[in-house]
Amino acid sequence: MRRAVFLDRDGVINAMVYHTEFGLVDSPANPEEFRLLPNVSEAIRSINQLGFLAIVISNQPGIAKGKFSPALLEAMTEKMLIELRQEQANIDAVYYCFHHPEGVVAEYRAICECRKPKPGMLFKAAQEWDISLPESYFIGDGITDVQAGYAAGVSTLLVYPSSRCYLCDELTRQKVQPDHIVKNLLDGVHLIRQLEQQKQGQVIL
């Protein structure tokens, strides 16, 4: 079976955006707002070199909330994939959940099995790509990423830039903890490389 590094998108691969019309920091709503974070291409290229699939697993409730259209999301995805390919970094698959239980778009107003913290997208990817979940990793920046990874049985890495984890108390309350905390995606991939070397009994230089 194959192994994967599952990646949350917003806040891990690309920068979040302050939307003045909504008064909050949220996902980009169009390709012009979509910007890769520093060192992301290097991190994903390293995932490729380690022999893992690189698979995006992302809630995109902006569809259900009417903040952007499926066509705009597709354009953002295409921009992400093109910019990464230009740096010899490859995303093997992208899985999105468009649903939200309070969505204004009736088609996507639903309580579903794919929206994180549920592990539905992870299970779907595992089935379609013949992935061993216990031998895989999930890197995300939110509680729902840790919960989804835990439910699917993958090792979880929480991206948290601060030295103090303000999310940790809430994670403890919800009885789930990340296996590791890292500052960014590249640090997470470096840690995965070390963990894999340890499994193989290699000396880490």
Steps between C-alpha positions, in 0.01 A plus 500: 500500500603860445566768759392862499562833663156659519504880503247753614497789254422840653763609751728209408549527123364849439463817703172600658337826388329783688163556335381853568147421378463225762726652766698185558806301403395215273594295197581683175188551290658535156828425318627855548489449879662157488866511606730211590672526836882512513687170450183306410639392163814367668291315757276331242796419278655326802179301553526385138865405547420299813265285291177615667190610317421867567123536540306812596208450740309825551165628621380772261170615654526829309315313226204422728512851648489662157834678547643362175392266222625151412653655187706744709613218728604298196698800373677533835581130497641525149714798604632303798586195290666704223714706738612187683580315177715793392713423807504123426254434783201275432163464671360157417136567590272762651191421707260778602188502712260770379239443771394698805195429717407871496581568135291742297538292183242225535697246297784509752305562823555163665643304788735275307762233558777687317525824699786492748513408790339195341753286314296439185741668257791304646313173465400585143859584405627182665255290301567672168879505535554173693652685797601348832364756746703377802818563299392846387507854643265797513638854528244766589463820698165443670330288762278340236812381313630326810157351571458372144850353496447335837169351385665364185797355687774711339784675682414867547721809485350829614642812337522764770754783458493619862710340774186477714221285366180689583300226330638230729254560785210462258659189351530355851136586572398315185726207596720510192863606465729538199789258487733792426491881488703678231544864399417462131460249219871477422584427865231235496648328196848514654357329808334232286834435333661454843221271619532287187877477544450390859258229388763373259772508763701761311733748665364854479774748413 
